[in-house]
Amino acid sequence: MKQILTMTWTMKATMKNNDEIALILVAAGSSSRIGFDKTGTKIKKEYLPMNGGTVLSNAAKVFLSTLDFTTVVVTYPIADNAEAMQENEQKSKDALFSDDFVKNYKAKFIFVPGGKTRQESVLDALEAINENSPDCSLVFIHDGARPFLKSETVEITYRAASEFGAAVPGLQPTETQKKIDENGFIVKHLVRSSLTAVQTPQVFKFEPILEAHRLAAESKKTFTDDTEIWDEYVAKHRDKNGEPYFHVKVVMGDPENKKITYPKDIASL
C-alpha cells in the first residue's frame, strides 16, 4: 500500500475540465488552549507569523499551488457587535493575504463569520459555496491551524474523493488501543490495524455533504467531524441514479501534518 501511494504522490494531480472545486479553511475557533502573548493579548494561532506569511496563508498556499480552486471560504470568529465583526473579518483577510501568492490567486475568496461550533461554521461555509459557486463538485475542508500539509496529501485525497465520493488522510495509532468504561476499566481490546486517527483535509462531493450538514443541523446532534456526518447521512443512502454511496475512503496520512493546538506547537513555526 505504501509503495502504491508513494507512486501516486510523484504524479501531478489532473483535474477534469468541468471540475469546480472549493476549499474551506476553518479558522473561527477561539484558540483557547494556546493562551496569551507577553502583552496579555489572546493569541489567534491561525494568524501567527510563519514563512513570511501566517499559519493561515501557509495552509492555503499548499492547496492553491497544487490544484485549481474556484472558490476559497475562510471562517473567522463571530463577535457580539458589528464593529468587532468587521475587525475580525479584516484580521482574517490580513492573515490570509499576507502571502503574495495567495493574494494574487485567481479564485473567489469569501469570508464567513463562524458559528458557535466547528460544525456550525462548516455548514455556514458550505452554504456560502452553494450561493456563490452552485456548480461546485468537490469541497476540501481543512483546519486553518494545520499549516504543515504537503501537496502529496492534497493530491491523494483529491483522487480518492473523486473516485469514492469522500476521502480523508489517516494514521494508524502507534500505541495499543483499548476501550474503557466510565470507571476507567478496560472493557475491549481493539485491533490497532483496523484503527486510524484522521486528519484534514476531509474531501467530499459537494451536494451530498451540504445536504448531510443541513440534516445534521436539523437533528441538533453534535458530530466529531465531517466524516461522521457523511457516514450518518450519506453513506447509508443512494445517489440520484440509485447508486450506493461509499463510506469515507482513508488514504495515507502524514505525521508532519499536525494541528497547532498547544503553546509548545508554536516552536515548530
Secondary structure, DSSP 8 states (H G I E B T S, - for coil): -HHHHHHHHTS-----TT--EEEEEE--S--TTT-B-TTS-B--GGGSEETTEEHHHHHHHHHHTTS-EEEEEEEE---SSHHHHHHHHHHHHHHHTTSHHHHT--SEEEEEE--SSHHHHHHHHHHHHHHH-TT--EEEEEETT-TT--HHHHHHHHHHHHHHSEEEEEE--SS--EEE-TTS-EEEE--GGG--EE-S-EEEEHHHHHHHHHHHHHHT---SSHHHHHHHHTTTSB-TTS-B----EEEE--TT-----SGGGGGG-
